Amino acid sequence: MAARPSQQANPIEAAVAALGPGPLTEAALQRFVAPLFSRVRAAFRERVYLANHSLGRPLDAVDDDVREGMAAWYAHMGDAWDDWDAEMQAFRRRLGLLLNAPRADCVVPKSSAGQGLRAILNTYDAVPRVVATRGEFDSLDVILREYARRGRIALTLVESRQDGAFDTADIVAAIGTGADLVVVSQVIFTTGQRLADLADIVAAAHRGGGQLLLDVYHALGVFPVDVSALGVDFAVGGSYKYLRGGPGACFLYLHSRHLDGSLRTLDTGWFAKRDPFAYARPEPPQYGEGGDAFLESTPPVLPFYQARAGQVFTLAMGVERLRAHSLGMQQRLAGLLRERGFSAKGGRDDRGAFVVVADVRAETWATQLGAAGVMVDARGRYLRLCPDILTTDEDLVRAADTLAAFGP
């Protein structure tokens, strides 16, 4: 059954079109775009939300989209799989556009980025040598260290330099002449560092006969991501943050060179079969074409609906345009913080979407700011503040003034 046109896509695209061309302005965003977020704005009317790097603000349309997925269940029961599969394919196509993947089935739905990592680790028959950084997000880090503890992988973790940044040369040196898999983040989740010279790391991995998995969770929707140009073997990410799709709407990307049937994972299930609803059981199992072979057991379907509005919104806005606005907001916030005596980093092309203040009091400050109605977070000694398209200049001034009451 063909995918039915979304009732919510046209209002989103119409609102974005009303912005007109050129740089985004606060006045235009508040007039045309903010009404798309009326529910979350009402809930946070008295608070400043600067934790968009952690959990993105949902559009009003998300509620209707999820109801559509439920309505198919109520109306069609088992036949709802026609609608649900169509929405899964739409989910994959939109992510493919955002990643600049060569084809939609390079994108395999997963419920978490960690699930995608495990699927790749479980393609190896012998114990692979894995190189990663100490800057990987906790879910990937925990999986890697647990696999190493059980002897399933031989793990090398690259340390950051004294300033907290990771150096490309250190990662390339750790790869040496023979890493089987390299796992790195395009943007480091603690500091906001955008990993420099990523192409050199990919080349080093391939030169030694290995593969590279890129975590794009803090990159996708922040700046243009081009997995085809980078030549990465795999990528993992999700909709929790900048794509405004909430938890559970994640993915594994596989380069098309790995979709010829030669790559197999233990993380499989009946949806990976060539024709899952035929219930045939050939020996050995016959898997689906391309990326479909990396599907697993019965997938959660509501996340595909849950993620729709955020994907449509991001594609309509254009990532380049969102990036330009984000950099301007970060520069303004970092400047306000510096004026009040804080050493703030952000607003440059070598960083992600959030401003960072490094201080041993970061976690205390995050708690104090939250109590004062400014929602931020901290990861260790890094206080993270992330404006988005709903953030006003008044919000930024309030955040800086509130933090100044507790420090520097």
Residue pairs with C-beta under 8 A, 6 or more apart in sequence:
1 82
1 83
1 85
1 86
2 86
3 86
3 87
3 89
3 90
4 83
4 86
6 65
6 68
6 308
6 312
7 64
7 68
8 59
8 61
8 64
8 65
8 308
8 309
8 312
9 308
9 309
9 312
11 36
11 61
12 36
12 59
12 61
12 309
12 312
12 313
12 316
13 312
13 316
15 32
15 33
15 35
15 36
16 32
16 33
16 313
16 316
16 317
17 316
18 32
19 28
19 29
19 32
19 33
20 28
23 321
23 324
23 325
23 328
24 321
24 322
24 324
24 325
24 389
26 392
26 393
29 389
29 390
30 392
33 389
33 390
34 41
34 390
36 59
36 60
36 61
36 313
37 57
37 58
37 59
37 60
37 390
38 60
39 58
39 60
39 63
40 57
40 58
41 390
44 375
46 373
47 373
47 374
47 375
48 373
48 374
48 375
48 391
48 395
48 398
48 399
49 57
49 375
49 390
49 391
50 374
50 375
50 376
50 385
50 386
50 387
50 391
50 395
50 399
51 375
51 376
51 377
51 384
51 386
52 241
52 242
52 353
52 354
52 386
52 387
52 388
52 391
53 218
53 241
53 242
53 352
53 353
53 354
53 384
53 386
54 241
54 377
54 384
54 386
55 240
55 241
55 246
56 239
56 240
56 241
56 242
56 243
56 244
56 245
56 246
56 310
56 388
57 244
57 388
57 390
58 244
58 245
58 246
58 309
58 310
59 244
59 309
59 310
59 313
61 308
61 309
62 244
62 245
62 246
62 306
62 308
62 309
62 310
65 305
65 306
65 308
65 309
66 302
66 305
66 306
68 305
69 83
69 84
69 87
69 301
69 302
69 304
69 305
70 302
72 80
72 83
72 84
73 80
76 82
76 83
81 277
84 301
84 304
87 301
87 304
87 305
87 308
88 109
88 299
88 301
88 304
89 104
90 304
90 308
91 109
91 249
91 304
91 307
91 308
91 311
92 104
92 105
92 107
92 108
92 109
92 251
92 291
93 104
94 308
94 311
94 312
94 315
95 101
95 107
95 251
95 253
95 311
96 103
96 104
96 106
96 107
97 315
98 220
98 221
98 225
98 243
98 311
98 314
98 315
98 319
99 106
99 107
99 216
99 220
99 225
99 226
99 227
99 235
99 253
100 224
100 225
100 226
100 227
100 228
100 229
101 107
101 227
101 228
101 253
102 228
102 256
103 256
103 290
105 259
105 289
105 290
105 291
105 292
106 253
106 254
106 255
106 256
106 259
106 290
106 291
107 251
107 252
107 253
107 291
108 116
108 119
108 251
108 252
108 253
108 254
108 291
108 292
108 294
108 295
109 249
109 250
109 251
109 295
109 299
109 303
109 304
110 116
110 119
110 236
110 250
110 251
110 252
111 248
111 250
111 299
111 300
111 303
112 139
112 238
112 248
112 250
113 137
113 139
113 140
113 215
113 217
113 236
113 237
113 238
113 250
114 139
114 140
114 142
114 143
114 236
115 250
115 252
115 267
116 234
116 236
116 250
116 251
116 252
117 140
117 143
117 144
117 183
117 213
117 236
118 143
118 267
119 252
119 265
119 267
119 294
119 296
120 181
120 211
120 213
120 234
120 252
120 265
121 128
121 130
121 143
121 147
121 152
121 153
121 181
122 265
122 266
122 267
123 263
123 264
123 265
123 266
124 153
124 180
124 181
127 151
127 152
127 153
127 154
128 153
128 154
128 180
128 181
129 153
129 154
129 156
129 178
129 179
129 180
129 181
129 210
130 144
130 147
130 148
130 153
130 154
130 155
130 156
130 179
130 180
130 181
130 182
130 183
131 155
131 156
131 158
131 171
131 174
131 175
131 179
131 181
131 182
131 183
132 140
132 141
132 144
132 155
132 156
132 157
132 158
132 182
132 183
132 184
133 157
133 158
133 159
133 160
133 166
133 171
133 183
133 184
133 185
133 188
134 141
134 157
134 158
134 159
134 160
135 160
135 166
135 185
135 188
135 189
135 190
135 191
135 193
136 144
136 183
136 184
136 185
136 215
137 185
137 189
137 215
137 217
140 183
140 215
140 236
144 153
144 155
144 157
144 183
145 155
147 153
147 155
148 154
148 155
153 181
156 174
156 179
158 166
158 170
158 171
158 174
159 170
160 166
161 167
161 170
164 190
164 191
164 193
164 358
164 382
165 191
165 193
166 188
166 193
166 195
168 195
168 196
168 197
168 198
168 200
168 201
171 182
171 184
171 201
171 204
172 200
172 201
172 204
175 182
175 201
175 204
175 205
175 208
175 210
176 208
177 208
178 208
178 209
178 210
179 205
179 208
179 210
180 209
180 210
180 211
181 205
181 210
181 211
181 212
181 213
182 201
182 204
182 205
182 210
182 211
182 212
182 213
183 212
183 213
183 215
184 195
184 198
184 201
184 212
184 213
184 214
184 215
185 195
185 214
185 215
185 216
185 217
185 218
186 194
186 195
186 198
186 214
186 215
186 216
186 218
186 219
186 225
187 193
187 194
187 195
187 218
187 219
187 222
187 351
187 352
187 353
188 195
188 218
188 352
189 217
189 218
189 379
190 379
190 380
190 382
191 345
191 356
191 358
191 382
192 218
192 345
192 346
192 351
192 352
192 353
192 354
192 355
192 356
192 384
193 350
193 351
193 352
194 219
194 223
194 349
194 350
194 351
194 352
195 201
196 350
198 214
198 230
199 230
199 231
201 212
202 212
202 230
202 231
202 232
205 211
205 212
206 212
206 231
211 233
211 234
212 232
212 233
212 234
213 232
213 233
213 234
213 235
213 236
214 227
214 230
214 232
214 234
214 235
214 236
215 235
215 236
215 237
216 225
216 227
216 235
216 236
216 237
217 236
217 237
217 238
217 240
217 241
218 241
218 242
218 352
218 353
219 225
219 237
219 352
220 237
220 242
220 243
221 241
221 242
221 243
221 314
221 319
221 322
222 242
222 319
222 322
222 323
222 326
222 352
222 353
223 319
223 320
223 323
223 349
224 319
224 320
224 323
225 319
227 235
227 253
227 255
231 255
232 253
232 255
233 254
233 255
233 257
233 258
234 252
234 253
234 254
234 255
234 258
235 252
235 253
236 250
236 251
236 252
236 253
237 250
237 251
237 253
238 245
238 247
238 249
238 250
238 251
239 245
239 246
239 249
239 250
239 303
239 306
239 307
239 310
239 311
240 246
240 247
240 249
240 250
242 314
242 353
243 249
243 307
243 310
243 311
243 314
244 309
244 310
244 313
244 314
245 303
245 306
245 307
245 308
245 309
245 310
245 311
246 303
246 306
246 307
247 303
248 300
248 302
248 303
248 306
249 303
249 304
249 306
249 307
252 294
254 263
254 291
254 294
256 290
259 289
259 290
259 291
259 293
261 287
261 293
264 287
264 293
265 294
267 294
267 296
268 285
268 287
268 293
268 294
268 296
269 295
269 296
269 297
269 298
270 276
270 297
270 298
271 292
271 295
271 296
271 297
271 298
271 299
272 287
272 288
272 292
272 293
272 294
272 295
272 296
273 280
273 285
273 286
273 287
273 288
274 286
274 287
274 288
274 289
276 288
280 286
287 293
288 295
314 322
317 389
322 389
325 389
326 353
326 387
326 388
327 347
327 348
327 349
328 347
329 347
329 387
329 388
329 391
329 396
330 346
330 347
330 351
330 353
330 354
330 355
330 387
331 346
331 347
332 347
332 393
332 396
333 344
333 346
333 347
333 355
333 385
333 387
333 396
333 399
333 400
334 344
334 345
334 346
334 347
334 355
336 396
336 397
336 399
336 400
337 344
337 355
337 357
337 400
337 403
338 344
339 400
340 400
340 401
340 403
340 404
340 408
341 404
341 407
341 408
342 357
342 359
342 403
342 404
342 407
342 408
343 357
343 358
343 408
344 355
344 356
344 357
345 351
345 355
345 356
345 357
345 358
346 354
346 355
346 356
346 385
347 355
353 386
354 384
354 385
354 386
355 384
355 385
355 386
355 387
356 382
356 383
356 384
356 385
357 365
357 382
357 383
357 385
357 403
358 381
358 382
358 383
359 365
359 381
359 383
359 407
359 408
360 381
361 406
361 407
362 378
362 379
362 380
362 381
362 382
362 383
363 378
363 380
364 406
365 376
365 378
365 383
365 403
365 406
365 407
366 376
366 377
366 378
366 383
368 406
369 375
369 376
369 399
369 402
369 403
369 406
370 376
372 402
372 405
373 402
374 398
374 399
374 402
374 403
376 383
376 384
376 385
376 399
377 383
377 384
378 384
385 399
387 395
387 396
